[in-house]
Amino acid sequence: MAAFRKSGNTASPDRSSAAPPGACKPDVATTIDEVRGRVALHRRRHEGAVGLVPTMGSFHEGHLSLMRAARAETEFVAVSIFVNPAQFGAVEDFDSYPRDTGGDLALAAGEGVDLFFITDSGEMYPAGHESTISTGSVAEGLCGQARPGHFSGVATVVAKLLNIVGPDSVFLGQKDAQQVAVIRRMVKDLDFDVEIRVCPTVREPGGLAMSSRNAYLSPEEKDQARALYLALREAREQVAAGETGAARIRRQMRRAIAANYLVELEYAKIVDPETMQPVQEITGEVLAAVAAKVGPARLIDNMILSP
């Protein structure tokens, strides 16, 4: 079995899901062999469920909420931190994407994480790596239209993480609804034996969905970015009141967002929450999804609408 590093000075004791968060310091692994060895050790000792929270770091309350959900539902929590170059386009913010591994570990110290997998492109995509996941129609609209290749990069790295960690459950955020749909489809089509748990979007005061990219925003930009949430909330209220025309809802969302001069709308759409295909008449649960450029940040948000 491969060795693994400890973030504390003594070995971590065995811990069940009943242990209080922060009861012991997590292990930190930087290689695939270290992760597999640590998870194998847990399974030999406990036979308990393993949860995975895949992230690109730069933690905020949304990430921490996923860790808490994993802690509550599984016995062993693994969190990956990897800024995945395969999901960034040529003109996107890979080089400037926020990175603060020390701050991330400090922020997550009390969340009961057992293992952090903190790695880089050399480990995840070694020389000669060529295979990728081809995503289908679920990845073509919404963000897929503006970011070609993005979801192939997401699906490829998630598939690798599922194979590396072998979790029983993977914990994802509702804010990335299309990403969730892509991963659901991949898991189903390729027969991964894992449960997908989707946790609610965590919002800042005023409603702006928490995102690592919010750090790019000035106070005025952040204030105007709230328009994304406000437009979604109004759409939800209209559908709850009986509105069934998706086109009318889309127009309302666009008008509400356009009133904010610092917000450059990319899309405001009503889609099926599983297939991400456009919906014309709202007869059941649908997803309202928006994306916009605010200053240097590209922001997304969504909300489930139920008639």
N, C-alpha and C positions, 0 to 999 in steps of 0.2 A: 504493500500500500504506500502511496506517495505521502511525503511529509506535508504538513501544513503549518502555517505560522499562527501564533497566538497574538491577539492584541493586548493581552495582559501578561503578567509574569508567571501565572500558574495555569495548569490545565483546567479547562472548563468542566464542571461536574455535569453528570447526566441531569437532564431537565425534562419534565413533562409539560404539557400545555397548561397545567395549573400553576406553573411557576410564575411569579410576578415579573412583568417586564423589567429589564435591566438587572435581573438577578445575577447574571454573569456576563462577562465581556464576550463579544462574538469572535469567532475565528475569521481571519482574513486570508483568502486564497487569491493567487494571481495566475495560476495555470489550470488547465482543464483537468490534469491528473490530480491535482490537489483537491479540486472540488469533488471529483468522483470518489476519491478516497475518503473524504469527510462524510459525504452522504452515505457511502457504503458502511462506514463505522456506525453511523446513527441507526441505519436499518438493522444491522446485526444486534445492536443493543436494545432497541426499542420496538422495532416493527411499527412505528408510528407514521402518520401521514406527513409528507413533505410539501411545503408550499413555496412557490417561487414568485418573487416580485421583480420583474425585469425593468431596469431604469437606465437612463443616460446620466444619472447623477444630478447635481445642482438641486438638492432636495428642498421641497417646500411641504406644506401641510398636506397637499394631495398625496405625495409619495408616502408620508408618514401614515396616512389613513389606510393605505394599502397594506403597509406593514402590520398595522393593528388588526386589520381583518384577517391577514394570514396568521398572526399570532393567536387569534381567537379560534380559528378553525383548523389549524394544523399543529403538529407537535414540533416540527422543525422548520424554521423559516430561513430561506436563502434569498438574498437580495443581490442582483447583479448591477454593476455600474460599468457601462461601456458606451462611449459616444461612438455610434456606429456610422462609419463613413459611407457605407453602402446605401443609407437612406437619405443622404444629402445630395442635392443637385450641385452642378458645377458653380452656380452663382449663389448658393445658399451659405448659411452661416456656420459651417463646420469648424473653421479655424477660430471663430470668435464665440462659439457656443460656450456658455458658462461652465467652468470646471473648478471644483473645490472639494477634492476628496477628503482632506482633513476636516473641513467644515461639515461635509456630509456625514462622516462617521460620528462627529460630536453631536450633530442634530439627531441622529438616529440611535444614539447610545441607550436611550431609555425605552426603546420600542420592542425589546425582546427578540432581536434578530440573532440567529445562531451562526450564520455564515454570510460574509460579504465576498462576492466574487468580483474583484476589481482588476480589469484586464485591458489589453490594448489590441490594436489591429494585427500586430505580429503574432499573437497567440490565437486570435479568432480567425484570421485569414492568412495563414502562413504561405510562404512561397509555393506557387503551383496551384493555389486554390482557384477553382473555376466553377464549381456547381452552385446554382442558385435556385430559388423557388420561383416558379412562374405563377403569378396571380391572375385570376380571371376577371369576369365582368364586375365583381364586387369592388374591385380596385380601380375601375376605369373612370368613374364619375367623381364629383366633388373634388377632394384634394388630389386624386389620381390624375385628373385632367391637367392641373397646374404643375404637378410634380411627377413627371414621368419617371418610372423606375423606383420611386420612393417605396411603394408597398412591396415590391419584390425584395428590396433591401430589408424592410421590416420583417417580412415573412422568413427570409433566409436566416437572419440572426435569431429570431424567436425559435425557429426549428432547431438551430444549433444549441440554444440554451435548454430547450426541452430534452434534447438528447444528452446533453452534458449533465444536467442536474437530475433528470428523471423525476420530476415532481408529480405528486398526485393532483395538485391544483395549482393554477397560475392565476395571479391576481392582477387585473387590469382596470383602468379608469374609464368611466363613461364618457369623459371629455373627448377621448380618442375613439369615437364611436365607429368610424370607418375602419380604423386599425383593428378594433375588436372584431368587426364583421369579417375582415380578411383573415384574421387568426382563427376564428371559428370555422371558416370554410376550409382552411388548410388542415386544421385538426381533424375535421370530419373526412375530408377527401383522402388524407394520407394516413388515417387510422392511428393517430396519436392517442395513447391511453392517458388522457389528462382532462380534468374538469376545468372549465373556464369560469372564473368568478369575476363579475363586473361590479365595481363599487361606484357609488355616486360621485359626481363631480363636486369638488370642494371649491368654494368661492371666497374671494376677498370681500370685505365689507363693501356693500354697493352692488355686488353680484358678479364682478369680473371673475371668470374662471381662472383658478390658479394655474400658472405656467412658468417654467423656468425662463421663458422669453419675456415675461413681464418685467424682468430686471432691466430690459432695454428701454423702458418707457419713462418719459418725463412725467411729473405730476399731472400736467394738462393732458398729455396723451393718455395716461391711465384713466383719467376722468371721462374722456370721450370714448374710450374703448368699452366702457360700461354699456354703450349703446347696443352691443351685440347681445348681451344678456337681456336688456330691457325689451329689445325687439322679439326675442324668443319668448319672454314671459307674456308679452301682449298676444303673440300667436297662440300660446297655450290657453289663454283666457278666452280668445275668440272661438277656438275649437270646442272648448268646454261649454261655451254658450250656444253651440249649435252650428257654427260655420263649417261647411263641408267642402268649399271650393279651394283647392290648393293654390290656384293662381291668385286668388284674392289675398290669401295669407302671404304668399310670396311678395306681392306688391306692397302690402303693409310693412313687411320686414324691411324691404329695400328703402321705403320712404323714411322709416324711423332711423335707419342707419345713415342714410344720405344727409340727414340734418346735422351731422357732425363732420366738420370740414377736415379734421385730422384723420378720419377713418376712410380708407379707400377700399370699398367693398369688392370682394372677389366673387362670392356667390352667396345666395340666400335661397335654399331649396327645401322642398318637402319630399322625403323619400321613404321607401320601405326600410325599416330598421335592420332587416336581415340581409336583403339583397342590394341595398343602396340604390335601387332603381327609382326613377321619379314616379310620384303619385299624383294623379289628377283630381280624384274624388276621395275625400277622407271618410272612409267607412269603418275603419278600425284604427288601431294604434299605428302612428307614423312618427318619423323623426324629422324635426326641423333642424337644419344644419346651416351654419354660417361660417364664412372665413373672410378675413379682411387684413389689409396691411395698415398698421398704425405705427408711424415713425419707422424705425428699423425692424420692427417685429411683425411677423406674420402670425396672426392669432386665429384660433378656431374655437367654436363652441357649438353646442347642440342641446336639444331638449326633446323628450318624448311627449307627444301630444295625443291625448285620448278623448274621443268624442263622448 
